[in-house]
Amino acid sequence: MRLVRCLALAAGLGSAAAGLAIGPAVAQKRGGTLVQITQPEPPSLGSYISTANPVGQVAAKIYDGLLEYDFDLKPLPSLAESWTISDDGKTVTFRLRSGVKFHDGQPFTSADVQFTVMEVLKKVHPRGINTFSEVTAVETPDAQTVVFRLSRPAPYMMAALSGYESPMLPKHVFGQGDIRSHQNANAPVGTGPFKFTEWRRGEFVRLDRNADYWKPGRPYLDRIVVRFIGDTGTRAAALEKGEAHIAGFGAVPYNDVKKLEKLPNIQIETKGYEMLSPVVELMFNTRKPPFDNVKVRQAISYAIDRKFVIDNIWFGFGKPTNGPISSNFAPSGLYSADVMNFNVPDGVDRANRLLDEAGFPRKADGIRFEITHDITPYGEEWRRFGEYTQQALARIGIKASLRYEDVATWLKRIYTDYDYDVSSNHLFNLADPVLGVHRAFHSRFIRPGTVFVNGVRWSDPRADELMDRATIEPDPKKRAELYAEIQKIVVAAAPLAWTHEISFATVLDKRYRDVIVSPLGLFSSFDRAWRE
C-alpha cells in the first residue's frame, strides 16, 4: 500500500505547500470584509451540478473537498487528513478529519462522502461523471474512514478532489428531494470557512465567517461579499477606489487591467490558474448543416487570426494554440504540436478554397451562407471576440448574426437544446486531460442537460478508444504516445476551432494578503486571506 500522511506530506513540500498547510497564524490579523467582483452573476450556487465559472468563484468558499493542492498540483490534506492507495490502484482509503461540522452544526462523516460521490458527483456533476466513472462503490467501515473501490486504476481522480471540483455535501440536507432542483442549491450548507448568509439577486452574495471552522483560528476575514456589477467601467472604478478588492477571470477587461496595474494600491497576479489551463474555442454544432461538413469547420479554423485576437482583444494575455490540450502539459509529454496547423499566414485563402470544395460557392452578394454566432456571456472580451469572429467569417463569405444571452439561457441553448450554429467558449484543461479534455469530444459525454461537456456532439470511435486507453495507462511514455495520436485525430476533424490559451489576470488590492495561495486561485476557499 502507498501511504500518504498529512504530517509527512507537509514536511516534504516546498514553501508554496507550507503556506497552505494547517497551522497557527503568525502575522495575520482577524477582521475585515473582502469584496470580490464576479462577472456575470452565477445562475445558481450548486457547484455540485454546474461548473460554470461564476458558480465556483462563490461556492468554493462554502464547500470543502477531501484534498487541497499546492502550486505543483500535488495533493494536500483537507477533509481527508491521510490516504492510502493500493498497489494495483483499485482501492483508495481516506482517513477523514474528526470534529468537522457542517454549517448547520451536524457532523461531517464518511456517510456524507459516500452520498456525495455515488449519488451526486458520479451522476449529475458535469465532470464528476468522468472523474468517478471507475468508482464502483464507496464503503464506510466507520464514521472517519472511506474506501473507494475502483474497477480500474484512475490516478487522475486524485487531482480532482478539491472543494471547487468535488464539493462534499451533507447527506442529511441534500439526500432528500431532487438533487437537480434542490431547494438548498441557492442556500448552500457546507463545511467551508464561510457560511452562506444572503443572496440579493442582481447585487451581491454575502458569506460570513464560520466561527466553528475546523482549521483553528481561520478564516481571518469576517465576511466575503461577492458583488455583481454589469458595467465594465464601474467594475474597474470600484477596484480603483478600494470599494472592491479582487476580481479575476476577465471580470475586468484587459485594457483596464493594464491601467489599474499602474496604481500604487493595486497589484496584478497571474498565479492561481495553474490547475485550470483555459483554452478558448469556437464550438461547432457538428450534427447541423453546414457544420456536419469537416471542410466547413476547417475553413473557419483557418480564418481566425489568433495573434490578432490575443493582441487586440486579450491585450497580450494569451498564447496561440491549434488543439485542445494546453502547452502547460508539455513537461509531462501530453501536449503535442505535431498536429494540423490552422495558424498560418494564408489562412483566409485556404478557408475560401475549402468552402468552395465543400459546395458552398459565393452568391451574387458574396455570401455563401448565414449563421448565428452565440457569444459566451462572460463579459466584454467575449463580446469583442464575437464581433471579431463575425468580421473574420465575413471575409470568407459567411454572414454571422450575433446573439448574447444570460448565462442560464446560453447554457440551456448549447448543452440541452443544441439550438445553435457556432458558439464561443473556453474550457479548463484542469490537472489532467482525462478531467478537462476528454469531456469536450468523447462520445460518452454527449449528455443533454449536462453543461461543459460534448456540446458539439462530435463522435469518433478511434478517438474514443485512444482516450479510454490513455485514461488507465500507467506508463508516461505510452500515455504520451496515445495523446499524440488523439490530438492528431481531433484537430484534423476540427469539431472545435481552438484559438488560444488564456493567461488570466487577477486584480488585487494590496491591503489584502494570502489571497492567491493555491493553483485554483479564485476557486479556493480564502480561509488564509487577511487584511492589513
Secondary structure, DSSP 8 states (H G I E B T S, - for coil): -EEEEHHHHHHHS-HHHHHHS----SS-----EEEEE-SS--S-S-TTT---HHHHHHHTTT---SEEE-TT--EEESSEEEEEE-TTS-EEEEEE-TT-B-TTS-B--HHHHHHIIIIIIHHH-TTHHHHTTTEEEEEEEETTEEEEEESS--GGGGGS-STTTS----HHHHTSS-GGG-TTTTS---SSSEEEEEEETTTEEEEEE-TT-SSTT---SSEEEEE----HHHHHHHHHHTS--EE-TTSS-HHHHHHHTTSTTEEEE--S-TTT-EEEEEEE-TTSTTTTSHHHHHHHHHH--HHHHHHHTSTT-EEE-SSSS-GGGGGGT-----S-----TTHHHHHHHHHHHTT----TTS--EEEEEE--SS-HHHHHHHHHHHHHHHTTTEEEEEE---HHHHHHHHHTS---SEEEEEEE-TTSHHHHTGGGT-GGG--TT-TTS-TT----HHHHHHHHHHHH---HHHHHHHHHHHHHHHHHH-SEEEEEEE---EEEETTEES---STTGGGS--TT-EE-
